[in-house]
Amino acid sequence: MQTGVSFIESSGTGAVVFSNTGSAAYIGSGNRTLALGGTNTGLNTMGGTIIDGPGGLTQLAKNDSGTWVLTGNNSYSGNTVINDGNLVIGNGGTSGNAGTGNVVVVNSTSTLSFNRSDMFNFTGTISGAGKLAQIGAGTTVLTAAGNDTGGTSISAGTLQVNGGLTTPTIAMTGTSALTVNGTVGTTAGGTSALTGDAGASTINVGNGGTLRAAGDLGGGSDIVNLTGTLNTGAGGLNLGAGNDTLTLNDGAVLTGTVNAGTGGETGAGDTFRVINTVNRTVQGAGLSGFESLDKQGSGTLTLTGDHSYSSGTTIQGGTLQVGSGAIAGTLTTPTVANNGTLAFNLNNNYSFDGAISGTGSVNKLGTGTTTLTGTNSYSGATNINAGTLLINGNQSAATGQTNVATGATLGGTGIIGGSVTVADGGTFAPGGAGNAPGTLTINGNLALGNSNLNVNFGEANVPGGAFNDLINVGGNMT
């Protein structure tokens, strides 16, 4: 190959394939350009190794509307300029690169595609009005901070951004993944338009990463896993139909809204999962459409605002807390499988009708009155540390100890399966809300000590009468 420009064109009916993997031979010294062109859209392949020549660097130009594939382990240091058509790095294997320089995808009709099966680090900077496409089964890692394209598509494998990527659109199709450890979005802090299809898309935002994107991921069972920041702007992110999962790990920041979508769900449906060892609060206004809540990790997750999970709630570890004192919260869910702690920290009055099961405990915090009306079977303790807890449901299968702290109150018209201990200065007040008379049954023991006993006696000689409270104790009362 001489100095200046050397042209190779493929415009016939068959693809041109250079299968020799050796290096190109050079004549003379100085800079040179290898121009690959033609209109043939087959897999025209340059298998040879493109290197710099004597006394100068080599630049690669991709011209015309056809496709060229680079499979050589190239080391040329000049830029790669895609004026038109598609330049593909790799052919589904573990070889092929674009040298060590930058890539300019000049026009909207130009595309740089990555088609390797391994993890491939691309250290150059991609710029221009053209498009970036991840089409191989492997992982392409963009390490430069200044990547800027006219659009991005991911149809297979993983596109991993460790540096930066400015792109107006991100189209995810098939089984594909986007991993963000750097920054992805549009100019001036805007959000990229994110789209998907019926495939299963996965988005991972790592620690320190920021994804600014909004749109609709389509009908597949999509996964969004956050340890960094997702900012959906004013548009919000719709996960679409299918069994979708949104996971917040420690360090995750969600700004904007995420809607799980409707249609196509089976079983537990769309899942909102929080895995936290550090305490965090989630406001219900930022989430909608999720059928299941899954709390994992040793930390406390506080729900403020309104939360609704129609398929149920699971506490695998730590504490799930409804409300934060004066900041109200609600949880609407048919069941809570509680293997950690379910806490109600509300200064307002609140009624919870879900069925609580599992090995975990229930804690009452806050100055308000919380009423449990469900059929509960959890085996852990019930701790009333502040305010009032009314047991109006059937807790005969909830056999754990109930403890009432100083200054707190236990009441209700239901059944308590275990024993009850009221601390000195605590209050035992059977009956309903507003001191309404009623019957409270305790299957275990009742230890009152020096506590306060608040009992209605409005009708003499009529146990359990309409104006009287009644306490049924299955064990000993002391």
C-alpha positions in Angstrom: 0.0 0.0 0.0 1.4 3.3 -1.1 1.4 6.7 0.6 -1.7 8.7 -0.1 -5.1 7.0 -0.6 -5.6 3.3 -1.5 -9.1 2.3 -2.5 -10.8 -1.1 -2.2 -14.4 -1.3 -3.4 -17.1 -4.0 -3.3 -20.2 -3.3 -5.4 -20.9 -6.6 -7.1 -23.2 -9.4 -6.1 -20.8 -11.2 -3.8 -18.9 -10.1 -0.8 -15.1 -9.5 -0.9 -13.2 -11.3 1.7 -9.5 -10.8 2.5 -8.8 -13.9 4.6 -5.0 -13.4 4.9 -4.3 -12.2 8.5 -0.9 -10.9 7.7 0.1 -7.2 7.7 -0.3 -4.9 4.7 2.9 -4.2 2.8 3.9 -0.5 2.4 5.7 1.3 -0.3 7.3 4.6 0.5 7.1 6.6 3.8 4.5 9.1 5.1 0.9 9.1 6.0 -1.6 7.0 4.1 -5.3 6.2 4.0 -7.0 2.9 3.3 -10.5 3.6 1.9 -13.0 0.7 2.0 -16.0 1.4 -0.2 -18.7 0.1 -2.5 -22.4 -0.6 -2.2 -22.4 -4.3 -1.4 -24.1 -4.9 1.9 -22.8 -8.4 2.4 -20.0 -9.2 4.9 -17.1 -7.7 3.0 -14.2 -8.6 5.2 -10.8 -7.2 5.8 -9.0 -9.9 7.7 -5.5 -8.5 7.2 -3.8 -6.5 9.9 -3.7 -2.8 9.2 -0.7 -1.1 10.7 1.1 2.2 10.5 3.7 2.4 7.7 7.2 3.7 7.7 7.4 7.3 8.6 3.7 7.9 9.0 0.4 6.8 10.3 -2.4 5.0 8.6 -6.0 6.2 8.5 -9.0 4.1 7.6 -11.9 5.5 5.6 -15.3 3.7 5.1 -17.1 5.1 2.1 -20.3 4.4 0.3 -23.4 2.5 1.5 -22.0 -1.0 1.8 -20.7 -3.0 4.7 -17.2 -3.8 5.7 -16.0 -6.0 8.5 -12.7 -5.7 10.3 -11.4 -8.9 11.8 -7.7 -8.2 12.0 -5.9 -7.2 15.2 -5.1 -3.8 13.8 -2.7 -1.4 15.3 -2.9 1.7 13.0 -2.9 4.9 15.0 -4.8 7.2 12.6 -8.5 7.9 12.9 -11.2 5.7 11.4 -13.7 7.8 9.4 -17.0 6.3 8.5 -18.5 8.5 5.8 -21.3 6.2 4.8 -22.6 2.6 5.3 -21.7 0.2 8.1 -18.2 -0.6 9.5 -18.3 -3.7 11.7 -15.7 -4.5 14.3 -15.4 -8.3 14.4 -17.5 -11.1 12.9 -18.9 -12.8 16.0 -15.5 -14.0 17.2 -12.7 -12.6 19.4 -10.7 -10.6 16.8 -11.1 -7.3 15.1 -10.6 -3.7 16.1 -10.4 -0.2 14.8 -6.7 0.5 15.6 -5.7 2.8 18.4 -7.2 6.1 17.2 -10.6 7.7 17.3 -13.6 6.9 15.2 -15.6 9.6 13.4 -19.1 8.4 12.3 -19.6 11.3 10.0 -23.2 11.2 8.7 -26.6 10.0 9.8 -26.2 7.2 7.2 -23.0 6.0 8.9 -22.8 3.2 11.5 -20.1 1.8 13.7 -21.1 -1.7 14.8 -19.4 -4.0 17.4 -19.8 -7.7 16.8 -17.4 -9.6 19.1 -18.2 -12.5 21.4 -15.7 -11.5 24.2 -15.2 -8.5 26.4 -13.6 -5.8 24.2 -12.3 -2.5 25.5 -12.6 0.3 23.0 -10.3 3.1 24.2 -10.8 5.6 21.4 -13.4 8.4 21.2 -16.5 7.9 19.0 -18.0 11.1 17.5 -20.2 12.3 14.7 -23.8 12.3 13.5 -23.8 8.6 12.8 -24.9 5.7 14.9 -23.3 3.2 17.3 -24.6 -0.4 17.3 -23.8 -3.2 19.7 -24.7 -6.4 17.7 -22.4 -9.1 19.1 -22.9 -11.5 21.9 -20.0 -10.2 23.9 -19.4 -7.0 25.9 -18.1 -3.8 24.3 -16.6 -1.4 26.9 -16.4 2.3 26.0 -13.7 3.8 28.2 -13.4 7.3 26.8 -15.3 10.2 28.4 -16.2 12.1 25.2 -18.2 9.6 23.1 -20.9 11.5 21.2 -23.1 9.8 18.6 -26.3 10.4 16.6 -28.0 7.4 18.1 -27.3 4.1 19.9 -28.8 0.6 19.4 -28.2 -2.6 21.4 -29.6 -5.8 19.8 -27.3 -8.4 21.5 -24.7 -8.7 24.2 -23.8 -5.8 26.4 -22.8 -2.2 25.8 -20.8 -1.1 28.8 -20.1 2.6 29.3 -17.2 3.2 31.7 -16.5 6.7 30.4 -19.2 8.8 28.8 -21.8 8.5 26.0 -23.9 11.4 24.7 -26.7 10.0 22.5 -30.2 11.2 21.7 -31.6 7.7 21.5 -31.0 4.2 22.9 -32.9 1.4 21.2 -32.7 -2.0 23.0 -34.0 -5.0 21.2 -33.8 -8.8 21.7 -31.9 -10.1 24.7 -29.6 -7.1 25.3 -28.0 -5.2 28.1 -26.7 -1.7 28.9 -24.3 -1.2 31.7 -23.5 2.3 32.9 -20.5 2.9 35.1 -19.9 6.4 33.7 -22.4 8.8 32.3 -25.0 8.3 29.5 -27.6 10.9 28.4 -27.9 13.8 26.0 -26.3 17.2 25.9 -27.0 19.8 28.6 -28.1 17.1 31.1 -31.1 15.9 29.1 -32.5 12.4 28.9 -31.9 10.0 26.0 -35.1 8.5 24.4 -35.1 4.8 25.5 -37.1 2.2 23.5 -37.4 -1.6 23.6 -39.3 -4.4 22.1 -40.7 -7.8 23.2 -37.2 -9.0 24.1 -35.7 -9.1 27.6 -33.7 -5.9 28.1 -31.4 -5.4 31.1 -30.1 -2.0 32.4 -27.4 -2.0 35.0 -26.3 1.4 36.5 -23.2 0.8 38.6 -21.8 2.6 41.6 -21.0 6.1 40.5 -22.7 5.7 37.2 -25.5 8.0 35.9 -28.1 7.2 33.2 -30.4 10.0 32.1 -33.1 8.3 30.0 -36.8 8.1 29.6 -39.2 6.2 27.4 -40.7 2.7 27.0 -38.8 -0.6 27.1 -41.6 -2.5 25.4 -43.2 -5.8 26.1 -40.4 -8.0 27.4 -39.6 -9.0 30.9 -37.1 -6.2 31.5 -34.6 -5.7 34.4 -33.4 -2.4 35.7 -30.7 -2.8 38.4 -29.5 0.4 40.1 -26.5 1.0 42.3 -25.9 4.4 40.7 -28.3 7.1 39.5 -31.2 6.8 37.1 -32.7 10.2 36.1 -35.8 9.9 34.0 -36.5 13.6 33.8 -40.0 14.8 33.2 -40.9 11.9 30.9 -40.5 8.9 33.2 -39.5 5.3 32.3 -42.1 2.7 31.4 -40.9 -0.9 31.7 -43.8 -2.0 29.5 -45.7 -5.4 29.6 -44.1 -8.5 31.0 -42.7 -9.5 34.4 -40.3 -6.6 35.0 -38.0 -6.0 37.9 -36.6 -2.8 39.3 -33.9 -3.2 41.9 -32.5 -0.5 44.2 -29.2 -1.4 45.8 -27.2 0.6 48.3 -26.1 3.9 46.7 -29.0 3.9 44.2 -30.6 7.2 43.4 -33.9 7.3 41.4 -34.9 10.7 40.2 -38.2 10.9 38.3 -40.7 8.1 37.8 -40.7 4.4 36.9 -43.9 2.7 35.7 -43.9 -1.1 35.6 -46.6 -1.1 32.9 -49.5 -3.4 32.4 -50.3 -6.5 30.5 -48.4 -9.8 30.1 -47.6 -10.3 33.8 -47.7 -13.8 35.3 -47.2 -15.1 38.8 -45.8 -12.3 41.0 -45.9 -9.9 38.1 -43.7 -6.8 38.2 -41.4 -6.7 41.2 -39.9 -3.7 43.0 -36.9 -5.0 44.9 -34.8 -3.1 47.4 -31.5 -4.6 48.7 -30.1 -2.3 51.3 -27.8 -2.5 54.3 -28.0 1.3 54.6 -31.3 2.9 55.7 -33.2 4.5 52.8 -36.6 6.0 52.1 -38.7 5.5 49.0 -41.6 7.8 48.1 -44.5 6.2 46.5 -45.1 8.9 43.9 -42.0 7.8 42.0 -43.3 4.2 41.4 -46.4 2.8 39.8 -47.7 -0.5 38.4 -45.6 -2.9 40.5 -47.4 -6.0 41.8 -44.8 -7.2 44.2 -42.4 -5.6 46.8 -39.3 -7.6 47.8 -37.2 -6.2 50.7 -33.8 -7.7 51.1 -30.7 -6.7 53.1 -30.2 -5.8 56.8 -31.1 -2.1 56.5 -34.4 -0.3 57.0 -36.6 0.6 54.0 -39.1 3.3 54.9 -42.1 3.8 52.7 -43.6 7.2 52.5 -46.5 8.2 50.3 -48.8 5.6 48.9 -47.5 2.1 48.0 -49.7 -0.6 46.4 -48.5 -4.2 45.6 -51.4 -6.4 44.6 -49.5 -9.7 44.5 -47.9 -9.3 47.9 -44.9 -8.1 49.9 -41.9 -10.1 51.0 -39.4 -9.0 53.8 -36.4 -11.3 53.5 -34.2 -9.2 55.8 -34.0 -6.0 57.7 -36.9 -3.7 58.4 -39.8 -2.6 56.2 -41.2 0.5 57.8 -44.5 2.2 56.8 -44.3 6.0 57.4 -41.7 8.1 59.3 -43.5 9.7 62.2 -45.1 12.9 60.9 -44.4 11.8 57.3 -47.3 9.6 56.4 -47.0 6.4 54.4 -49.4 3.6 53.3 -48.9 0.0 52.2 -51.8 -1.7 50.4 -51.0 -5.4 49.9 -52.9 -8.6 50.5 -50.0 -10.4 52.2 -46.7 -9.8 53.9 -44.3 -12.7 54.1 -42.3 -11.2 57.0 -38.9 -12.8 57.8 -37.4 -9.6 59.1 -39.3 -6.8 60.8 -42.5 -5.0 59.7 -42.7 -1.6 61.4 -45.5 1.0 61.5 -44.0 4.5 62.4 -47.0 6.8 62.0 -48.2 9.7 64.0 -51.6 9.5 62.2 -54.2 6.8 62.6 -53.9 3.9 60.1 -55.5 0.6 59.4 -53.7 -2.4 57.8 -55.7 -5.3 56.5 -53.0 -7.5 54.9 -52.3 -11.0 56.2 -48.8 -11.1 57.9 -47.0 -14.4 58.0 -43.4 -15.6 58.4 -40.8 -15.7 61.3 -40.4 -12.0 61.6 -41.6 -9.4 64.2 -44.0 -6.5 64.0 -43.1 -3.1 65.6 -45.4 -0.2 66.4 -43.7 3.2 66.4 -45.0 6.7 66.2 -47.7 8.4 68.3 -50.7 7.5 66.2 -53.0 4.5 66.3 -52.3 1.5 64.0 -55.1 -1.1 63.6 -54.3 -4.6 62.3 -57.4 -6.3 60.8 -55.9 -9.2 58.9 -55.7 -12.9 59.7 -52.0 -13.0 60.8 -49.8 -16.0 61.5 -46.3 -14.5 62.0 -44.3 -16.2 64.8 -42.1 -13.3 65.8 -42.7 -10.8 68.6 -45.1 -7.9 68.5 -43.5 -4.8 70.0 -45.6 -1.7 70.8 -42.9 0.9 71.5 -45.0 4.1 71.1 -48.6 5.1 70.3 -51.4 2.6 70.1 -51.8 -0.8 68.4 -55.2 -2.3 68.0 -55.5 -6.0 67.2 -58.9 -6.3 65.5 -58.1 -9.3 63.3 -57.6 -12.9 64.1 -54.0 -13.5 65.2 -54.7 -16.8 66.8 -51.9 -18.3 64.6 -49.5 -15.5 65.5 -48.0 -17.1 68.6 -45.1 -14.8 69.4 -44.8 -12.6 72.5 -46.6 -9.2 72.5 -44.7 -6.5 74.5 -46.1 -3.1 75.4 -43.6 -0.5 76.4 -43.9 2.3 78.9 -46.2 5.0 77.4 -47.6 2.7 74.7 -51.0 1.2 74.5 -52.4 -2.2 73.4 -56.1 -2.6 72.6 -58.5 -4.2 70.0 -61.4 -6.5 69.5 -59.6 -9.4 67.9 -57.6 -12.5 69.0 -53.9 -12.5 70.1 -52.4 -15.9 69.7 -49.4 -15.6 72.2 -48.8 -14.0 75.6 -48.9 -10.3 76.4 -46.6 -8.4 78.8 -47.4 -4.7 79.6 -44.5 -2.8 81.1 -44.9 -0.5 84.0 -46.4 2.7 82.7 -47.8 1.0 79.6 -51.6 0.8 79.0 -53.8 -2.2 78.3 -57.1 -1.0 76.8 -59.3 -3.7 75.3 -61.9 -2.5 72.8 -62.0 -0.6 69.6 -60.9 2.8 68.5 -62.1 5.8 70.4 -62.4 3.7 73.6 -65.4 1.8 72.0 -66.3 -1.3 74.1 -65.3 -4.7 72.7 -63.9 -8.1 73.4 -60.2 -8.9 73.2 -59.0 -12.5 73.4 -55.5 -13.5 74.5 -54.7 -17.2 74.0 -51.6 -17.0 76.1 -50.8 -15.3 79.4 -51.5 -11.7 80.3 -48.9 -9.9 82.6 -50.1 -6.5 83.6 -47.7 -5.7 86.4 -47.9 -2.0 87.4 -49.4 -0.9 84.0 -52.5 1.1 83.4 -55.7 -0.8 82.7 -58.4 1.1 80.7 -61.6 -1.0 80.7 -65.2 0.1 80.0 -67.8 -0.9 82.6 -71.0 0.6 81.3 -73.5 -2.2 82.1 -73.4 -3.9 85.4 -73.5 -7.7 85.7 -73.5 -8.2 81.9 -70.0 -9.7 80.9 -69.4 -8.7 77.3 -72.4 -6.4 77.2 -72.8 -3.7 74.6 -71.3 -1.1 77.0 -68.6 -3.3 78.5 -65.2 -4.4 77.6 -64.3 -8.1 77.9 -60.9 -9.7 78.2 -60.6 -13.4 77.5 -57.3 -14.9 78.7 -56.5 -18.4 77.9 -53.5 -18.6 80.2 -52.7 -16.9 83.5 -53.4 -13.2 84.2 -51.0 -11.5 86.6 
